[in-house]
């Protein structure tokens, strides 16, 4: 999965000379929390978040009247409060790379840039939705979480046993265990009842951390 597969390809944008009040209005009207700032040639020159705009607004404790606040916000331009050194990502980057950049830099969205031109934006919400898909969160089935050793052939033996018993793995995720030599494997399996799947894992000598049936198992018939 690449960034281009999950990004918003036509994000809402604003010009540097847009007023703060206009930018806030655009965000609230379209339920977005950040806006790329582009110049007349379509080049990315900055990004502004809802937090940036709210920090630039007068405090609720101000003695200014609502009319004075509105006037000041209409005069204050986005270019005065935007972030200029924008962290971006390429559309061809793996989606996990975008997630890593967001986490490492504590930001909630990345403009997607190709040849210096803005081609989209990807946000933490897009990453969350992709994670839901990867883990099969909306799919019925048996959700199995097991502890596994990090050694060649472990995953193959587990998936092979499930397949040979008529099971269909509709989602699979791997996570770090308590130490790097151990791992946690989460599978969502269709076509095998919970009790049978649990017994299979015991036969393989696998430690079952959690197992539960999600949704209507009848709807999971493969």
N, C-alpha and C positions, 0 to 999 in steps of 0.2 A: 504494500500500500504506500503510495507516494502522496506528497502534499497536494499535488494537483488534483488528486482523486477526491479530496475531502474539503478543499478550500472553497470559500465563496468567491466566485470568479468575477463578480461585478459588485464590489463593496461600495457602500456609500462613501463619498469623498468630499473634501472641502478645500477651498483655496486659502492661502495664507492670510488674505485680507478679510476673511469672513469674521464677523463679530462673535464674541463669546456667547452672547445671547442666542444668535442664530444657530451656532454649533450645538448648544445645549438643546435647543428646540428640535433640531434634526435628530439628535440621539434619542430623545424621549419619544418622538413621533414614530421612530423606526425600531425602538427597543434594542439599540446597540450601545456599547460602552466605550468604543474607541473609533476614531476616524482618521484614516490616512490623509495627510495634507499634500496636495500635488500642485505644481506650478502650471502655467498655461500650456506647457509642452507635454504635460502628463508625467513629468518626472517627480518621484517621491522626494519631498523636501522635509518631511517631518511626520509626526503622529501626535494626536492629542487624545487624552482619555477623559472620561467623565470626571474622574478625580481631579485632573489638572484644572478643568473648568470650574469645578466647585471650589477648589482652593483659591482660585483667582477671584471668586465672587466675594462680596462683602459679607462679614459675619452676620448671623441673625441678630446679634446683640448691637448692631450698628444703629446709630441715631439717624441715619439717612432715611428719607422717605422712600416708598416703593417706586416713585417716579424718578428720584435721584439715582437709585440703584439701577433701574432700567436704562437710564441715560448712560451711566458709567459702563455698563456691560455692552451697550451698543457701540461704544467708542473703543473698547478694549478688543484688540484683534487676536485671532488664534496664533499668529506668528510670534506673539509676545509671550505665550505660555506653552507652546508646543515643545516636544522633545525633538531636537534636530539630529542628533546622532542615533539614527533609528537602527535597531537590530532587525535584520530581515532574514528571509529564507528563500531558497530557490524552489520553483514548482517541482523540480525533479528530485528533491531531497526526500529520503524516507520519512514517513510521518513520525516515527519514533525520534528522529533527529529534531524535528520541530518541537516535540514534547520535551526533549532534553534541554533545548535552548530556553524554552519558557521556564522550566523548573530552575535551571541554573541562574537565570537572570531575574527570576521572580516577576515575570510579566505574564499577562493573560492573553496576548495575541501577537501575531507576527504578520507584517505586510509581506506578501509574496512578490518577489521582484525578479524579472528576467531582462537582461540587457539594459539595466538601469530603469526599466519601466515597470510600473505597478501593474500586476496581472491578477491580484487577488489578495485575500487575507485569510488566515487560519487562526482560530481562537481555541481557548481551552474547552469551550463547549463542543467544538468539532472533535477534539481529542477524546472527550468523554463519550460522545456518541460512537466513535470508532471503537473505544474500549468495550462498550456495551455489545457491539456487534461481535468483536473478537471473542468475548466470553459467553456469547449466546444468551445474554441476559433476558431476552424476550422470548426465548424458545422453551417449550416444555421438554422434559426429559429428566434423567437422573443426574444430579450434580454430585460429582465425586471429587474429594480433595484428599490427596495422599502424600506421604513423605517418601522421597526417593533418593538414592545415592547418585551422585554425579559420576557415572561411569558409562562407558560405551555399551550399547545394547539394552540398557534399562528401559528406555522409552519404547523401543521396538518390541520387547517381550510383552509389555503391558498392552500396547495398541493391537498387537497380533492376537493376544488372547481375547480381547474384546471383539475383534473382527471375526475370529473363528467361531465365536458363540453367537453370531448374528447381530452383533451390535454395530451401531453407526455413531462415530464420534462427530458431533456437530459443532463442538468448540473445544479448544485446548489452550491453556495458558500455563506458563512456567514462572515461578517466583523463587527468590532466594529464601533459604531456610535460616536456621539460627546461625549456621556458619556456611562458608562458601562450598564446603564439601557435600552439603546436603541441599536438596531442593524440594520445593512444594509444587505439585502438579495438580491443576484443576482441569477436570474434563466434564463435559456435558454429553451424556450418552443416551442414544435413542435405541429402542429395540431390545433392551434387557431390563428386567425388573430389578428393583433396588436390592432385594435380598440375594438374588443370584449374582449380581455384580459385586456385592460385598464379599460373598463366598469366594468368588474368583480371585479377588485381591488377596484374601487370606491364603489361598492355595499357592499364590505366587510369593508369599512371604512379604507382602507390601503392607505398610502401616497406613491404615485408613484414619485420616484426621476428622473427616466429616463426610456424610453421605445423606442425601435427601432427594425426594422426588419433587420436582417443580412443575406446577401446572397439572393438566389432565394427561396422565400417562397414555391414555387411549389415543389422544390426539397426536402422540409421538410415534405411532406405529409406522415402521419403516418398510 
